[in-house]
Amino acid sequence: PGPVTRHLDAKGYEVTTGIGPDLMAGAREAVAQMVDLLAGRYKIDPVEAYMLASVCGDLRISEIVDMPNWVVSFYFPRCVFE
């Protein structure tokens, strides 16, 4: 849905983080954790969770100052499940 903005804040977000030796490793970890979270918490198939994450999620670089530990966060708006 684009950048995290106030119009979606009413329900909040599910957020996962990935920490890795490079941004891609951190991104993969954050996405994998989000798929697991969505599948477990909302009782949906992991493939469906992955599709929802790819359409509705927002992947962000959260920290790059502590090389080589890059932090990437994945935001998923809870309003998707209304």
HTML snippet that shows the backbone in 3Dmol.js (N, CA, C, O; Angstrom):
<script src="https://3Dmol.org/build/3Dmol-min.js"></script>
<div id="view" style="width:600px;height:400px;position:relative"></div>
<script>
const pdb = `
ATOM      1  N   PRO A   1       0.794  -1.202   0.000  1.00  0.00           N
ATOM      2  CA  PRO A   1       0.000   0.000   0.000  1.00  0.00           C
ATOM      3  C   PRO A   1       0.834   1.264   0.000  1.00  0.00           C
ATOM      4  O   PRO A   1       0.279   2.342   0.214  1.00  0.00           O
ATOM      5  N   GLY A   2       2.116   1.195  -0.224  1.00  0.00           N
ATOM      6  CA  GLY A   2       2.955   2.384  -0.205  1.00  0.00           C
ATOM      7  C   GLY A   2       3.574   2.597   1.157  1.00  0.00           C
ATOM      8  O   GLY A   2       3.641   1.669   1.963  1.00  0.00           O
ATOM      9  N   PRO A   3       4.022   3.796   1.422  1.00  0.00           N
ATOM     10  CA  PRO A   3       4.704   4.066   2.693  1.00  0.00           C
ATOM     11  C   PRO A   3       3.756   3.961   3.880  1.00  0.00           C
ATOM     12  O   PRO A   3       2.545   4.136   3.749  1.00  0.00           O
ATOM     13  N   VAL A   4       4.335   3.671   5.038  1.00  0.00           N
ATOM     14  CA  VAL A   4       3.539   3.605   6.257  1.00  0.00           C
ATOM     15  C   VAL A   4       3.046   5.010   6.573  1.00  0.00           C
ATOM     16  O   VAL A   4       3.840   5.914   6.834  1.00  0.00           O
ATOM     17  N   THR A   5       1.729   5.183   6.548  1.00  0.00           N
ATOM     18  CA  THR A   5       1.149   6.500   6.793  1.00  0.00           C
ATOM     19  C   THR A   5       0.045   6.400   7.824  1.00  0.00           C
ATOM     20  O   THR A   5      -0.385   5.299   8.168  1.00  0.00           O
ATOM     21  N   ARG A   6      -0.415   7.523   8.316  1.00  0.00           N
ATOM     22  CA  ARG A   6      -1.396   7.556   9.385  1.00  0.00           C
ATOM     23  C   ARG A   6      -2.756   6.994   8.984  1.00  0.00           C
ATOM     24  O   ARG A   6      -3.503   6.552   9.856  1.00  0.00           O
ATOM     25  N   HIS A   7      -3.101   6.995   7.720  1.00  0.00           N
ATOM     26  CA  HIS A   7      -4.429   6.513   7.342  1.00  0.00           C
ATOM     27  C   HIS A   7      -4.599   5.015   7.578  1.00  0.00           C
ATOM     28  O   HIS A   7      -5.731   4.530   7.587  1.00  0.00           O
ATOM     29  N   LEU A   8      -3.531   4.278   7.767  1.00  0.00           N
ATOM     30  CA  LEU A   8      -3.624   2.850   8.060  1.00  0.00           C
ATOM     31  C   LEU A   8      -3.316   2.530   9.521  1.00  0.00           C
ATOM     32  O   LEU A   8      -3.391   1.369   9.924  1.00  0.00           O
ATOM     33  N   ASP A   9      -2.976   3.522  10.306  1.00  0.00           N
ATOM     34  CA  ASP A   9      -2.515   3.281  11.665  1.00  0.00           C
ATOM     35  C   ASP A   9      -3.586   2.811  12.632  1.00  0.00           C
ATOM     36  O   ASP A   9      -3.243   2.315  13.705  1.00  0.00           O
ATOM     37  N   ALA A  10      -4.858   2.940  12.310  1.00  0.00           N
ATOM     38  CA  ALA A  10      -5.925   2.620  13.259  1.00  0.00           C
ATOM     39  C   ALA A  10      -5.810   1.188  13.776  1.00  0.00           C
ATOM     40  O   ALA A  10      -5.989   0.961  14.972  1.00  0.00           O
ATOM     41  N   LYS A  11      -5.526   0.251  12.939  1.00  0.00           N
ATOM     42  CA  LYS A  11      -5.384  -1.153  13.345  1.00  0.00           C
ATOM     43  C   LYS A  11      -3.936  -1.531  13.642  1.00  0.00           C
ATOM     44  O   LYS A  11      -3.679  -2.565  14.258  1.00  0.00           O
ATOM     45  N   GLY A  12      -3.005  -0.711  13.214  1.00  0.00           N
ATOM     46  CA  GLY A  12      -1.594  -1.005  13.463  1.00  0.00           C
ATOM     47  C   GLY A  12      -1.002  -1.951  12.433  1.00  0.00           C
ATOM     48  O   GLY A  12      -1.602  -2.223  11.393  1.00  0.00           O
ATOM     49  N   TYR A  13       0.174  -2.438  12.743  1.00  0.00           N
ATOM     50  CA  TYR A  13       0.934  -3.269  11.817  1.00  0.00           C
ATOM     51  C   TYR A  13       1.496  -4.490  12.522  1.00  0.00           C
ATOM     52  O   TYR A  13       1.785  -4.454  13.718  1.00  0.00           O
ATOM     53  N   GLU A  14       1.645  -5.552  11.784  1.00  0.00           N
ATOM     54  CA  GLU A  14       2.482  -6.668  12.204  1.00  0.00           C
ATOM     55  C   GLU A  14       3.867  -6.313  11.668  1.00  0.00           C
ATOM     56  O   GLU A  14       3.992  -5.875  10.525  1.00  0.00           O
ATOM     57  N   VAL A  15       4.908  -6.498  12.481  1.00  0.00           N
ATOM     58  CA  VAL A  15       6.254  -6.123  12.054  1.00  0.00           C
ATOM     59  C   VAL A  15       7.230  -7.240  12.400  1.00  0.00           C
ATOM     60  O   VAL A  15       7.222  -7.770  13.511  1.00  0.00           O
ATOM     61  N   THR A  16       8.061  -7.583  11.437  1.00  0.00           N
ATOM     62  CA  THR A  16       9.146  -8.529  11.684  1.00  0.00           C
ATOM     63  C   THR A  16      10.450  -7.874  11.255  1.00  0.00           C
ATOM     64  O   THR A  16      10.453  -6.929  10.466  1.00  0.00           O
ATOM     65  N   THR A  17      11.551  -8.384  11.779  1.00  0.00           N
ATOM     66  CA  THR A  17      12.855  -7.844  11.405  1.00  0.00           C
ATOM     67  C   THR A  17      13.783  -8.971  10.989  1.00  0.00           C
ATOM     68  O   THR A  17      13.651 -10.115  11.423  1.00  0.00           O
ATOM     69  N   GLY A  18      14.712  -8.612  10.145  1.00  0.00           N
ATOM     70  CA  GLY A  18      15.760  -9.530   9.733  1.00  0.00           C
ATOM     71  C   GLY A  18      17.097  -8.853   9.919  1.00  0.00           C
ATOM     72  O   GLY A  18      17.277  -7.695   9.543  1.00  0.00           O
ATOM     73  N   ILE A  19      18.023  -9.572  10.495  1.00  0.00           N
ATOM     74  CA  ILE A  19      19.368  -9.043  10.712  1.00  0.00           C
ATOM     75  C   ILE A  19      20.322  -9.976   9.996  1.00  0.00           C
ATOM     76  O   ILE A  19      20.327 -11.182  10.240  1.00  0.00           O
ATOM     77  N   GLY A  20      21.128  -9.414   9.116  1.00  0.00           N
ATOM     78  CA  GLY A  20      22.019 -10.265   8.353  1.00  0.00           C
ATOM     79  C   GLY A  20      23.277  -9.551   7.915  1.00  0.00           C
ATOM     80  O   GLY A  20      23.419  -8.343   8.103  1.00  0.00           O
ATOM     81  N   PRO A  21      24.195 -10.312   7.327  1.00  0.00           N
ATOM     82  CA  PRO A  21      25.470  -9.752   6.892  1.00  0.00           C
ATOM     83  C   PRO A  21      25.342  -8.841   5.675  1.00  0.00           C
ATOM     84  O   PRO A  21      26.275  -8.110   5.341  1.00  0.00           O
ATOM     85  N   ASP A  22      24.205  -8.884   5.024  1.00  0.00           N
ATOM     86  CA  ASP A  22      23.933  -7.954   3.929  1.00  0.00           C
ATOM     87  C   ASP A  22      22.434  -7.677   3.893  1.00  0.00           C
ATOM     88  O   ASP A  22      21.652  -8.361   4.554  1.00  0.00           O
ATOM     89  N   LEU A  23      22.045  -6.688   3.131  1.00  0.00           N
ATOM     90  CA  LEU A  23      20.639  -6.292   3.091  1.00  0.00           C
ATOM     91  C   LEU A  23      19.731  -7.387   2.550  1.00  0.00           C
ATOM     92  O   LEU A  23      18.609  -7.554   3.028  1.00  0.00           O
ATOM     93  N   MET A  24      20.200  -8.127   1.567  1.00  0.00           N
ATOM     94  CA  MET A  24      19.374  -9.192   0.994  1.00  0.00           C
ATOM     95  C   MET A  24      19.104 -10.293   2.010  1.00  0.00           C
ATOM     96  O   MET A  24      17.985 -10.802   2.084  1.00  0.00           O
ATOM     97  N   ALA A  25      20.111 -10.668   2.792  1.00  0.00           N
ATOM     98  CA  ALA A  25      19.916 -11.695   3.824  1.00  0.00           C
ATOM     99  C   ALA A  25      18.924 -11.202   4.872  1.00  0.00           C
ATOM    100  O   ALA A  25      18.057 -11.958   5.310  1.00  0.00           O
ATOM    101  N   GLY A  26      19.043  -9.946   5.274  1.00  0.00           N
ATOM    102  CA  GLY A  26      18.106  -9.370   6.232  1.00  0.00           C
ATOM    103  C   GLY A  26      16.698  -9.312   5.676  1.00  0.00           C
ATOM    104  O   GLY A  26      15.733  -9.589   6.389  1.00  0.00           O
ATOM    105  N   ALA A  27      16.575  -8.954   4.409  1.00  0.00           N
ATOM    106  CA  ALA A  27      15.259  -8.892   3.769  1.00  0.00           C
ATOM    107  C   ALA A  27      14.628 -10.275   3.695  1.00  0.00           C
ATOM    108  O   ALA A  27      13.442 -10.434   3.982  1.00  0.00           O
ATOM    109  N   ARG A  28      15.410 -11.271   3.313  1.00  0.00           N
ATOM    110  CA  ARG A  28      14.883 -12.638   3.246  1.00  0.00           C
ATOM    111  C   ARG A  28      14.399 -13.107   4.613  1.00  0.00           C
ATOM    112  O   ARG A  28      13.341 -13.727   4.722  1.00  0.00           O
ATOM    113  N   GLU A  29      15.176 -12.811   5.658  1.00  0.00           N
ATOM    114  CA  GLU A  29      14.794 -13.211   7.011  1.00  0.00           C
ATOM    115  C   GLU A  29      13.506 -12.513   7.456  1.00  0.00           C
ATOM    116  O   GLU A  29      12.617 -13.152   8.019  1.00  0.00           O
ATOM    117  N   ALA A  30      13.406 -11.209   7.205  1.00  0.00           N
ATOM    118  CA  ALA A  30      12.209 -10.458   7.605  1.00  0.00           C
ATOM    119  C   ALA A  30      10.964 -10.972   6.884  1.00  0.00           C
ATOM    120  O   ALA A  30       9.905 -11.109   7.497  1.00  0.00           O
ATOM    121  N   VAL A  31      11.082 -11.254   5.600  1.00  0.00           N
ATOM    122  CA  VAL A  31       9.941 -11.763   4.832  1.00  0.00           C
ATOM    123  C   VAL A  31       9.561 -13.162   5.311  1.00  0.00           C
ATOM    124  O   VAL A  31       8.378 -13.453   5.490  1.00  0.00           O
ATOM    125  N   ALA A  32      10.543 -14.026   5.518  1.00  0.00           N
ATOM    126  CA  ALA A  32      10.257 -15.385   5.985  1.00  0.00           C
ATOM    127  C   ALA A  32       9.563 -15.360   7.343  1.00  0.00           C
ATOM    128  O   ALA A  32       8.625 -16.123   7.577  1.00  0.00           O
ATOM    129  N   GLN A  33      10.018 -14.489   8.234  1.00  0.00           N
ATOM    130  CA  GLN A  33       9.379 -14.382   9.545  1.00  0.00           C
ATOM    131  C   GLN A  33       7.948 -13.861   9.418  1.00  0.00           C
ATOM    132  O   GLN A  33       7.064 -14.296  10.157  1.00  0.00           O
ATOM    133  N   MET A  34       7.715 -12.937   8.492  1.00  0.00           N
ATOM    134  CA  MET A  34       6.359 -12.416   8.308  1.00  0.00           C
ATOM    135  C   MET A  34       5.435 -13.498   7.760  1.00  0.00           C
ATOM    136  O   MET A  34       4.289 -13.608   8.197  1.00  0.00           O
ATOM    137  N   VAL A  35       5.907 -14.282   6.826  1.00  0.00           N
ATOM    138  CA  VAL A  35       5.094 -15.374   6.287  1.00  0.00           C
ATOM    139  C   VAL A  35       4.723 -16.339   7.408  1.00  0.00           C
ATOM    140  O   VAL A  35       3.572 -16.764   7.505  1.00  0.00           O
ATOM    141  N   ASP A  36       5.687 -16.685   8.251  1.00  0.00           N
ATOM    142  CA  ASP A  36       5.408 -17.570   9.388  1.00  0.00           C
ATOM    143  C   ASP A  36       4.410 -16.937  10.347  1.00  0.00           C
ATOM    144  O   ASP A  36       3.496 -17.609  10.825  1.00  0.00           O
ATOM    145  N   LEU A  37       4.579 -15.649  10.631  1.00  0.00           N
ATOM    146  CA  LEU A  37       3.679 -14.951  11.552  1.00  0.00           C
ATOM    147  C   LEU A  37       2.254 -14.919  11.006  1.00  0.00           C
ATOM    148  O   LEU A  37       1.305 -15.235  11.724  1.00  0.00           O
ATOM    149  N   LEU A  38       2.102 -14.540   9.746  1.00  0.00           N
ATOM    150  CA  LEU A  38       0.765 -14.455   9.151  1.00  0.00           C
ATOM    151  C   LEU A  38       0.094 -15.825   9.096  1.00  0.00           C
ATOM    152  O   LEU A  38      -1.090 -15.953   9.409  1.00  0.00           O
ATOM    153  N   ALA A  39       0.846 -16.842   8.700  1.00  0.00           N
ATOM    154  CA  ALA A  39       0.281 -18.187   8.609  1.00  0.00           C
ATOM    155  C   ALA A  39      -0.148 -18.690   9.983  1.00  0.00           C
ATOM    156  O   ALA A  39      -1.208 -19.301  10.114  1.00  0.00           O
ATOM    157  N   GLY A  40       0.659 -18.440  10.997  1.00  0.00           N
ATOM    158  CA  GLY A  40       0.334 -18.910  12.338  1.00  0.00           C
ATOM    159  C   GLY A  40      -0.752 -18.110  13.024  1.00  0.00           C
ATOM    160  O   GLY A  40      -1.689 -18.685  13.577  1.00  0.00           O
ATOM    161  N   ARG A  41      -0.643 -16.805  12.996  1.00  0.00           N
ATOM    162  CA  ARG A  41      -1.582 -15.947  13.722  1.00  0.00           C
ATOM    163  C   ARG A  41      -2.952 -15.887  13.060  1.00  0.00           C
ATOM    164  O   ARG A  41      -3.974 -15.867  13.747  1.00  0.00           O
ATOM    165  N   TYR A  42      -2.979 -15.859  11.735  1.00  0.00           N
ATOM    166  CA  TYR A  42      -4.245 -15.703  11.028  1.00  0.00           C
ATOM    167  C   TYR A  42      -4.745 -17.012  10.413  1.00  0.00           C
ATOM    168  O   TYR A  42      -5.745 -17.020   9.695  1.00  0.00           O
ATOM    169  N   LYS A  43      -4.055 -18.104  10.691  1.00  0.00           N
ATOM    170  CA  LYS A  43      -4.480 -19.448  10.260  1.00  0.00           C
ATOM    171  C   LYS A  43      -4.730 -19.531   8.757  1.00  0.00           C
ATOM    172  O   LYS A  43      -5.772 -20.004   8.304  1.00  0.00           O
ATOM    173  N   ILE A  44      -3.744 -19.060   7.999  1.00  0.00           N
ATOM    174  CA  ILE A  44      -3.834 -19.164   6.545  1.00  0.00           C
ATOM    175  C   ILE A  44      -2.667 -20.005   6.045  1.00  0.00           C
ATOM    176  O   ILE A  44      -1.668 -20.185   6.742  1.00  0.00           O
ATOM    177  N   ASP A  45      -2.807 -20.509   4.843  1.00  0.00           N
ATOM    178  CA  ASP A  45      -1.771 -21.316   4.221  1.00  0.00           C
ATOM    179  C   ASP A  45      -0.512 -20.464   4.010  1.00  0.00           C
ATOM    180  O   ASP A  45      -0.625 -19.290   3.658  1.00  0.00           O
ATOM    181  N   PRO A  46       0.689 -21.034   4.218  1.00  0.00           N
ATOM    182  CA  PRO A  46       1.917 -20.255   4.008  1.00  0.00           C
ATOM    183  C   PRO A  46       2.042 -19.650   2.610  1.00  0.00           C
ATOM    184  O   PRO A  46       2.593 -18.560   2.459  1.00  0.00           O
ATOM    185  N   VAL A  47       1.540 -20.337   1.595  1.00  0.00           N
ATOM    186  CA  VAL A  47       1.589 -19.782   0.232  1.00  0.00           C
ATOM    187  C   VAL A  47       0.708 -18.537   0.141  1.00  0.00           C
ATOM    188  O   VAL A  47       1.097 -17.544  -0.472  1.00  0.00           O
ATOM    189  N   GLU A  48      -0.476 -18.590   0.749  1.00  0.00           N
ATOM    190  CA  GLU A  48      -1.353 -17.417   0.771  1.00  0.00           C
ATOM    191  C   GLU A  48      -0.717 -16.290   1.577  1.00  0.00           C
ATOM    192  O   GLU A  48      -0.820 -15.123   1.198  1.00  0.00           O
ATOM    193  N   ALA A  49      -0.062 -16.628   2.682  1.00  0.00           N
ATOM    194  CA  ALA A  49       0.620 -15.618   3.496  1.00  0.00           C
ATOM    195  C   ALA A  49       1.720 -14.938   2.683  1.00  0.00           C
ATOM    196  O   ALA A  49       1.895 -13.723   2.768  1.00  0.00           O
ATOM    197  N   TYR A  50       2.454 -15.715   1.900  1.00  0.00           N
ATOM    198  CA  TYR A  50       3.515 -15.157   1.063  1.00  0.00           C
ATOM    199  C   TYR A  50       2.937 -14.224  -0.001  1.00  0.00           C
ATOM    200  O   TYR A  50       3.491 -13.158  -0.266  1.00  0.00           O
ATOM    201  N   MET A  51       1.825 -14.629  -0.603  1.00  0.00           N
ATOM    202  CA  MET A  51       1.191 -13.775  -1.617  1.00  0.00           C
ATOM    203  C   MET A  51       0.695 -12.471  -0.998  1.00  0.00           C
ATOM    204  O   MET A  51       0.896 -11.400  -1.571  1.00  0.00           O
ATOM    205  N   LEU A  52       0.047 -12.551   0.168  1.00  0.00           N
ATOM    206  CA  LEU A  52      -0.415 -11.336   0.847  1.00  0.00           C
ATOM    207  C   LEU A  52       0.756 -10.428   1.201  1.00  0.00           C
ATOM    208  O   LEU A  52       0.688  -9.213   1.019  1.00  0.00           O
ATOM    209  N   ALA A  53       1.824 -11.023   1.706  1.00  0.00           N
ATOM    210  CA  ALA A  53       2.999 -10.233   2.078  1.00  0.00           C
ATOM    211  C   ALA A  53       3.581  -9.520   0.857  1.00  0.00           C
ATOM    212  O   ALA A  53       4.002  -8.367   0.948  1.00  0.00           O
ATOM    213  N   SER A  54       3.603 -10.205  -0.275  1.00  0.00           N
ATOM    214  CA  SER A  54       4.188  -9.592  -1.469  1.00  0.00           C
ATOM    215  C   SER A  54       3.336  -8.454  -2.015  1.00  0.00           C
ATOM    216  O   SER A  54       3.861  -7.535  -2.643  1.00  0.00           O
ATOM    217  N   VAL A  55       2.028  -8.505  -1.781  1.00  0.00           N
ATOM    218  CA  VAL A  55       1.128  -7.476  -2.296  1.00  0.00           C
ATOM    219  C   VAL A  55       0.955  -6.317  -1.315  1.00  0.00           C
ATOM    220  O   VAL A  55       0.914  -5.158  -1.728  1.00  0.00           O
ATOM    221  N   CYS A  56       0.855  -6.621  -0.024  1.00  0.00           N
ATOM    222  CA  CYS A  56       0.470  -5.613   0.970  1.00  0.00           C
ATOM    223  C   CYS A  56       1.601  -5.158   1.881  1.00  0.00           C
ATOM    224  O   CYS A  56       1.448  -4.169   2.598  1.00  0.00           O
ATOM    225  N   GLY A  57       2.713  -5.846   1.870  1.00  0.00           N
ATOM    226  CA  GLY A  57       3.787  -5.536   2.813  1.00  0.00           C
ATOM    227  C   GLY A  57       4.663  -4.378   2.386  1.00  0.00           C
ATOM    228  O   GLY A  57       4.678  -3.970   1.225  1.00  0.00           O
ATOM    229  N   ASP A  58       5.392  -3.861   3.362  1.00  0.00           N
ATOM    230  CA  ASP A  58       6.306  -2.745   3.137  1.00  0.00           C
ATOM    231  C   ASP A  58       7.646  -3.109   3.761  1.00  0.00           C
ATOM    232  O   ASP A  58       7.767  -3.164   4.985  1.00  0.00           O
ATOM    233  N   LEU A  59       8.647  -3.357   2.933  1.00  0.00           N
ATOM    234  CA  LEU A  59       9.980  -3.739   3.381  1.00  0.00           C
ATOM    235  C   LEU A  59      10.828  -2.487   3.503  1.00  0.00           C
ATOM    236  O   LEU A  59      10.912  -1.694   2.565  1.00  0.00           O
ATOM    237  N   ARG A  60      11.460  -2.306   4.665  1.00  0.00           N
ATOM    238  CA  ARG A  60      12.232  -1.085   4.906  1.00  0.00           C
ATOM    239  C   ARG A  60      13.609  -1.397   5.469  1.00  0.00           C
ATOM    240  O   ARG A  60      13.780  -2.343   6.239  1.00  0.00           O
ATOM    241  N   ILE A  61      14.572  -0.602   5.082  1.00  0.00           N
ATOM    242  CA  ILE A  61      15.892  -0.672   5.704  1.00  0.00           C
ATOM    243  C   ILE A  61      15.797   0.102   7.009  1.00  0.00           C
ATOM    244  O   ILE A  61      15.492   1.295   7.008  1.00  0.00           O
ATOM    245  N   SER A  62      16.060  -0.577   8.127  1.00  0.00           N
ATOM    246  CA  SER A  62      15.908   0.057   9.436  1.00  0.00           C
ATOM    247  C   SER A  62      17.225   0.547  10.012  1.00  0.00           C
ATOM    248  O   SER A  62      17.262   1.545  10.732  1.00  0.00           O
ATOM    249  N   GLU A  63      18.301  -0.151   9.698  1.00  0.00           N
ATOM    250  CA  GLU A  63      19.585   0.258  10.266  1.00  0.00           C
ATOM    251  C   GLU A  63      20.722  -0.227   9.381  1.00  0.00           C
ATOM    252  O   GLU A  63      20.765  -1.390   8.980  1.00  0.00           O
ATOM    253  N   ILE A  64      21.646   0.689   9.084  1.00  0.00           N
ATOM    254  CA  ILE A  64      22.812   0.315   8.282  1.00  0.00           C
ATOM    255  C   ILE A  64      24.116   0.751   8.935  1.00  0.00           C
ATOM    256  O   ILE A  64      25.188   0.589   8.351  1.00  0.00           O
ATOM    257  N   VAL A  65      24.034   1.297  10.128  1.00  0.00           N
ATOM    258  CA  VAL A  65      25.237   1.857  10.749  1.00  0.00           C
ATOM    259  C   VAL A  65      26.091   0.819  11.465  1.00  0.00           C
ATOM    260  O   VAL A  65      27.265   1.076  11.731  1.00  0.00           O
ATOM    261  N   ASP A  66      25.537  -0.341  11.781  1.00  0.00           N
ATOM    262  CA  ASP A  66      26.286  -1.358  12.517  1.00  0.00           C
ATOM    263  C   ASP A  66      26.790  -2.460  11.596  1.00  0.00           C
ATOM    264  O   ASP A  66      26.482  -3.636  11.787  1.00  0.00           O
ATOM    265  N   MET A  67      27.575  -2.058  10.589  1.00  0.00           N
ATOM    266  CA  MET A  67      28.113  -3.060   9.671  1.00  0.00           C
ATOM    267  C   MET A  67      28.881  -4.099  10.466  1.00  0.00           C
ATOM    268  O   MET A  67      29.597  -3.730  11.398  1.00  0.00           O
ATOM    269  N   PRO A  68      28.771  -5.354  10.151  1.00  0.00           N
ATOM    270  CA  PRO A  68      28.047  -5.943   9.025  1.00  0.00           C
ATOM    271  C   PRO A  68      26.646  -6.420   9.393  1.00  0.00           C
ATOM    272  O   PRO A  68      26.107  -7.297   8.718  1.00  0.00           O
ATOM    273  N   ASN A  69      26.052  -5.878  10.427  1.00  0.00           N
ATOM    274  CA  ASN A  69      24.720  -6.311  10.860  1.00  0.00           C
ATOM    275  C   ASN A  69      23.658  -5.342  10.363  1.00  0.00           C
ATOM    276  O   ASN A  69      23.329  -4.368  11.040  1.00  0.00           O
ATOM    277  N   TRP A  70      23.127  -5.612   9.187  1.00  0.00           N
ATOM    278  CA  TRP A  70      22.097  -4.786   8.590  1.00  0.00           C
ATOM    279  C   TRP A  70      20.743  -5.213   9.139  1.00  0.00           C
ATOM    280  O   TRP A  70      20.487  -6.407   9.299  1.00  0.00           O
ATOM    281  N   VAL A  71      19.878  -4.249   9.429  1.00  0.00           N
ATOM    282  CA  VAL A  71      18.549  -4.554   9.958  1.00  0.00           C
ATOM    283  C   VAL A  71      17.499  -4.112   8.939  1.00  0.00           C
ATOM    284  O   VAL A  71      17.479  -2.963   8.499  1.00  0.00           O
ATOM    285  N   VAL A  72      16.640  -5.046   8.581  1.00  0.00           N
ATOM    286  CA  VAL A  72      15.557  -4.785   7.643  1.00  0.00           C
ATOM    287  C   VAL A  72      14.245  -5.120   8.353  1.00  0.00           C
ATOM    288  O   VAL A  72      14.146  -6.150   9.020  1.00  0.00           O
ATOM    289  N   SER A  73      13.241  -4.258   8.213  1.00  0.00           N
ATOM    290  CA  SER A  73      11.935  -4.484   8.843  1.00  0.00           C
ATOM    291  C   SER A  73      10.873  -4.669   7.769  1.00  0.00           C
ATOM    292  O   SER A  73      10.921  -4.058   6.701  1.00  0.00           O
ATOM    293  N   PHE A  74       9.916  -5.528   8.084  1.00  0.00           N
ATOM    294  CA  PHE A  74       8.802  -5.781   7.174  1.00  0.00           C
ATOM    295  C   PHE A  74       7.517  -5.404   7.895  1.00  0.00           C
ATOM    296  O   PHE A  74       7.206  -5.970   8.944  1.00  0.00           O
ATOM    297  N   TYR A  75       6.765  -4.454   7.344  1.00  0.00           N
ATOM    298  CA  TYR A  75       5.513  -3.968   7.930  1.00  0.00           C
ATOM    299  C   TYR A  75       4.341  -4.523   7.132  1.00  0.00           C
ATOM    300  O   TYR A  75       4.326  -4.463   5.903  1.00  0.00           O
ATOM    301  N   PHE A  76       3.361  -5.064   7.849  1.00  0.00           N
ATOM    302  CA  PHE A  76       2.156  -5.579   7.207  1.00  0.00           C
ATOM    303  C   PHE A  76       0.950  -4.979   7.915  1.00  0.00           C
ATOM    304  O   PHE A  76       0.785  -5.199   9.115  1.00  0.00           O
ATOM    305  N   PRO A  77       0.092  -4.221   7.209  1.00  0.00           N
ATOM    306  CA  PRO A  77      -1.051  -3.567   7.857  1.00  0.00           C
ATOM    307  C   PRO A  77      -2.119  -4.574   8.293  1.00  0.00           C
ATOM    308  O   PRO A  77      -2.567  -5.404   7.501  1.00  0.00           O
ATOM    309  N   ARG A  78      -2.515  -4.486   9.554  1.00  0.00           N
ATOM    310  CA  ARG A  78      -3.540  -5.395  10.091  1.00  0.00           C
ATOM    311  C   ARG A  78      -4.906  -5.174   9.449  1.00  0.00           C
ATOM    312  O   ARG A  78      -5.741  -6.078   9.451  1.00  0.00           O
ATOM    313  N   CYS A  79      -5.141  -3.983   8.902  1.00  0.00           N
ATOM    314  CA  CYS A  79      -6.446  -3.694   8.296  1.00  0.00           C
ATOM    315  C   CYS A  79      -6.750  -4.614   7.115  1.00  0.00           C
ATOM    316  O   CYS A  79      -7.903  -4.698   6.690  1.00  0.00           O
ATOM    317  N   VAL A  80      -5.759  -5.295   6.583  1.00  0.00           N
ATOM    318  CA  VAL A  80      -5.976  -6.233   5.478  1.00  0.00           C
ATOM    319  C   VAL A  80      -6.929  -7.352   5.900  1.00  0.00           C
ATOM    320  O   VAL A  80      -7.658  -7.888   5.065  1.00  0.00           O
ATOM    321  N   PHE A  81      -6.929  -7.708   7.180  1.00  0.00           N
ATOM    322  CA  PHE A  81      -7.747  -8.823   7.653  1.00  0.00           C
ATOM    323  C   PHE A  81      -9.108  -8.397   8.184  1.00  0.00           C
ATOM    324  O   PHE A  81      -9.787  -9.194   8.832  1.00  0.00           O
ATOM    325  N   GLU A  82      -9.522  -7.163   7.924  1.00  0.00           N
ATOM    326  CA  GLU A  82     -10.859  -6.718   8.348  1.00  0.00           C
ATOM    327  C   GLU A  82     -11.924  -7.289   7.446  1.00  0.00           C
ATOM    328  O   GLU A  82     -13.109  -7.025   7.647  1.00  0.00           O
TER     329      GLU A  82
END
`;
const viewer = $3Dmol.createViewer("view");
viewer.addModel(pdb, "pdb");
viewer.setStyle({}, {cartoon: {color: "spectrum"}});
viewer.zoomTo();
viewer.render();
</script>
